[in-house]
Amino acid sequence: MAAPEHPTTSATPPSPPTPPSSPGRGTAPGRGAGTAGAAAAFMAPFFLLFGLVTLAPIGYAAWLSLFREERSGLGFGGARQVFSGIGNYTEALSDPLFLASFRHVAVYCLLYIPVMVGGALVLALLLDSALARARRFFQIAFYLPHAVPGLIAAMIWLYLYTPGLSPVLDVLDSAGITWNFFGRDEALLSVVNISAWQWTGYNMIIFFAGLQAVPRETLEAATMDGAGAVRTAFQVKVPSIRPTLVLTVLFTCVGAVQLFDAPQLLQLRATEMGESWSPTMYVFSAAFKGHDYGLAAASALLLALVAGAASYVVTKQGNRWRSA
């Protein structure tokens, strides 16, 4: 008896269910706008403070530099502001005291930067050497002068420069050495000494941190090639921290142009320095002693231009040195 025939059926598997679409799919433009809004909200406080403490004062100084005050009669009448255009700028550029202040700072940089940067680099190399002991102690000891505020540091050294009070001068006198820290030529060296004392340890820490990042394999390879400690230091370690050196010189140049605390306090005893020894002292004297705010604003903007130009030159030369 024949078996009953069954109809053939298709073996095609059922299609998987379609997953539900998430609410965020297909809305990339909206999500991008939300991300941009969040980024703008986080950046807004920075730009607000930057505008209030940087751009607004610069703009106000630029506006103030275009005016000067005039008084009617014999000076008993009220003062009124008169538009002078670039008159304040030409007055500052033609003032011998303003030009001399930049010469003073230029000579100061020629003496201070090699002494401070060279001293900080040598100290960092000594601390990074294999023979160094008690590294942490010496790091703290060398850094402590930088923890002293600039005005306090100038007051300390003013005491150490004063005859009859200074133990340093007593030691020099006992050795038969006569030195006047407030002399016309010696005052510049006194300012250099104060700045170097305060900033050498700070930059030594920066250089030491850069030296710690030099690969130990590179130093071991130099030692295996027969390089001694001095040769390894100046031919392997120093070239490895070139970017750090360039950045330090850049910040030092910008800071040197703004030199104020040490010479301002030192000129109280070294009267031959004058009240306009540095550009910032000239601006301070014009604003708060001469009450010529237009001239002070113009001088401050010219000083900012010089600082910017110095930064550009140092950066360009540093980039060439790094790529050499």
Buried (B, 14 or more C-beta within 10 A) or exposed (E): EEEEEEEEEEEEEEEEEEEEEEEEEEEEEEEEEEEEEEEEEEEEEEEEEEEEEEEEEEEEBEEBBBBBBEEEEEEEEEEEEEEBEEBBBEBBEEBEBBEBBBEBBEEBBEBBBEBBBEBBBBBBBBBBBEEEEEEEEBBEEBBEBBEBEBEEBBBBBBEBBBEEEBEBBEEEEEEEEEBBBBEEEBBBBBBBBBBBBBBBBBBBBBBBEBBEEBEEEEBEEBBEEEBEEEEBBEEBBBEBBBEBBBBBBBBBBBEBBBBBBBBBBBBEBBEEBBBBBBBBBBBBBBBEEEEBBBBBBBBBBBBBEBBEEBBEEBBEEBEEBEEE
